[in-house]
Amino acid sequence: MSAAPPLLTIENLCFDFDGQSEKTVNALELSVKKGEIVCILGASGCGKTTVLNLIAGLLKPKSGSINLQTESGKRNSIGYIFQSDALFPWRTVEGNLKLAFDINGKLDRSKAKETMQLYLSMFHLNPHVLSKYPTQLSGGMRQRVSIIQSLMFDPELLLLDEPFSALDYYTKLSLEEEFCNLVKEKNKSAILVTHDIEEAVSMGTRAFIMSGGKLAKEFHIRKKSEADITRGSEEFAKHYREIWSELKTIISG
C-alpha cells in the first residue's frame, strides 16, 4: 500500500522583494504530511513569515511551486493565525466565530453552534464568552478565540506566526498543549514560525532552522503517533541542545 502524498509540497521556491539584491526565499524545499506540526526557527528577518505569506497566497512566488493536496485543493483550506488576534472589536465573540459562515456560504450554518461549543470546550472557554466583545477578554482568551475563528473555516493546514509569544508563560504553555491536542484529535497539519526552541521541541514533529533563504537544517523530534516529550526530560533537553547548538553556529557564521 503506497503512502499518502504530502498535504503540502514546496519545490525550488524563490522570492525577493523589489530592490533587494539577495533573495528572501532561495530555492526552498519543504513537504508537510497530514497530522504534522512543522516548526521553523531562525534569526529575525530571515524570511520565516515570508514563507507563511507565500503559502497563504498573500505573496506571489518569483519562481518555484507550492502544491496543496487538500480535499478542496484551494487556499481556503488554509488557516492563518497571527501573533496578534484579528478579531473585529465591534462583533461579539459569537459574531466573530460566525464570520466563517458569512464569508463561505457553503458551510453548514445548522452546525455552527455545535462546532463553536466543541472548540470552546477543547480550548477550555466557557460558553458565556460568546456574548462578550474582544475588549472584554484577556490576551489568552482572545488568542483562543482567534484560533477557534480560524478553525471555524475547517482548514486542513494551519499557519501560525508566533501566536503564543505575547502571552504569559502559563497561558502560553496551556495554549501550546491545547493546540497540539487539537491537531491530533482533528488530524490537522500546521506550520509554526517561532523564536522559542522550547516551543518547537514541545509542539513539533519536525523543526527547521531557516538561513540564507533556505531551510538549512532539519531536526526530527517525534513521529506523529509518538507521545509528547515531557519538559525537563533528558530527551527534551537533548533536542533543545541540538537545535540551540546548530542555531548559534548558523547565526554567528
N, C-alpha and C positions, 0 to 999 in steps of 0.2 A: 504494500500500500504506500503510495507516494505521499511525501509530506505536504502539508498545506502550504501554498505560496505565502510569502510575507504580506502583511497588511499594507506596509509602506516600503517602497524601494526607491532610493535616490541614487542616481548614477551620474558621475562626472559633472556635478552641479557647480556652476560658476556664477558669481555675481559681484559687481562692483558699483559703487555709487559714482555718478558722473563727476569727473575731475580727479578721481583717485588714481594714483599711479600703480597701486597694488590691489589685487582682488580681495574683497572682504571674505568671500567664499571661493575656494580654489580647488576644483576637481574633487569635491566632497562626495563620499560614498557612504550610504547607510541603508540598512534594512531593519524593519521592526516587525516582529511577529505578533500575532494575536495573543493578548494577555501579558505582554511585556511592559515593564516600565524602564525606559532607557534614559539615563541621566547624562547631561552634557555639562562639564565643568570647563573653566578656563578663565584667563585674565579678563578684566573689564575691557570692552571694546574689541574682543577677538572675533566677534561675529555670531555669537550664540543666538541672540534674539533675532538676528537677520535670518538665520536658518529657519526658525519658527515662522517668521513672517513669509518666507518663501513657500514653506509647506502649506501655510494657511491661504496662500494666494494673494496676500497683501502686497507682495513684491513679485516682479516677473524676472525669472532667471535670464541671464545673458546667454547661457548655454547649459546643456545637460537636461536631465529628465527627473520628474517626480511622479511616481505612479502609485495610485491608491487602489488596492484590491478590496474595496468596501462593497457592501451589498448594493448600494446605490451608485458607487463609483463617482460620487460628486463631493465637492468641497463642504457641503452641509453635513457630511459625515464626520467633520472635524469640529471639536470644541476648543476654544482658546480661553485660558484663564490667566489673567494678568496679576501683577504684584498688587495693584490697587483694584478694588472691585469696580465693575462697570454698571452698577445698579442705577436706575433712574430715581432721583430723590423724590419726584412728585408721584411716584407709584408706590403703593404698599408692597410688602414682600410678596403677597399673593399676585398682585398686578405684575410685578417683575417676573415672577415664575411663569405666569401665563403668557408672557411675551412670545415664547416659542410657538404657541398656538395662534397668536396674532400674525406672526411672520410666515409660518409654514402651515397653510391651510389643510395640508394632507394629514397632519397629526390628529389623532383621535381625541377630541375635546372631552368626550364622555369619560375618558380615563385620566383627565388632568388632575382631579382631586386625589384620586387613588395614587397616582405617580408622585405627586407632591408629598403625600403622607408617608410613602415608602422612603423617599430620600430624606425627609425631615427626621424620621426615625433613625435612618442609617447614620446621619450626621449629628444625632443627639440634640435636635432642636424641638422645642415644644410647639405644637400646632398654633398656640396663641400668637406666635411671631407673624403669622400670615397677615394679621390686621395692622401690623406696625409698619412705620416708614424706616428706610435705611438709616436716617439720622438718629433714630431711637435705639439702634443696635450697637453692641460693642464691635471692635475690629474683628474679633474672631467669628462672631455671629454673622457679620456682613460677608466675610470671606466664605463661610459655609454656604450662605445663600447664593453667593456668586458662583460657587462650584455647582450647586444644585441647578441654578439657572442654565448653565451650560449643559448639564445632564438632561434637562427637560427636552432638548433637541434630539436626544438619543444618539449622540455621536459615537462612532466606533473608535476614533482616535482623539485623544485629549492632548493639547499642547499647554504646558504650564511654564510661565516665565516668572520664576521666583515668587510664587504666590503666597508662601508662608514666611518670607523674610522679614516682614514688618511686624510680625506678631510676637507676643511674649513667649518665652521658652515653653511653658506648659501647654499653651494653646497650640503652638507650633507642633509639638510632639503629638498632641491629640489629633490634630488635623491630618498629619502625615499618616498616622495609623488608620484613621477613618478612610482616607483616600486609598490606601493600599488594600484595605478590606473591600472597598467598592470595586476596584479593578479585578480582584479575584472573584468576587461574587457575580459580577456582571460581565466578566471576560472582556473588559475594555483593554485598550492599549494606551500608553502615554509616553510622551517625551517631555522630560523635566529639565529645564535650564536652572542651574543653581551654582552658587559660590560655596555652598556648605558641603564639605566632604562627608560629614556625619549623615546628612540628609540623603546623599547619594547612596551611601552604604546601607542605610536602614530601609530605603524605598526601592532601590534599583535592582533589576535583574542583571543589567549591564551598565557600565559607566564609560564615558569617553572624555578625554581631555582634548579641547579644541585649541589649535595653534596654527598660525600660518594659513588660515582659511580652510584647514582640513581637520578631520577627527584624527589627531596624531597618535593617540594611544587608547587601546580598548582594555577594559577590565571586566572579567566575568565574575559576578558577585554571587549569584544563585540561579538555579533553574526555576521556572515558573511554579513548578509543583513542590518546590522545597519550602520548608518552614522559614519564617522570618529569622534574621540573625539578631540575637539579643545584644543590645547595647551593653558594653562592659565586658563582653565575652572576648576570648582570645581571637576567635575568628573575625569578629568585628574590628578589633584592633589591628589585625593583620591586613585586612583590606584597607583600612584607614592609612596605615603606614605606607603601603604600596602606592596608593594614589597620591598621598602627600609628597612622597619622595620624587615621584615622576613629575608632579605638578611643579615643584620647586626647580627641578632640572630644566624643564621646558621653559618656564617663565624667565628664569635667570639666564638661560642660554640664548 
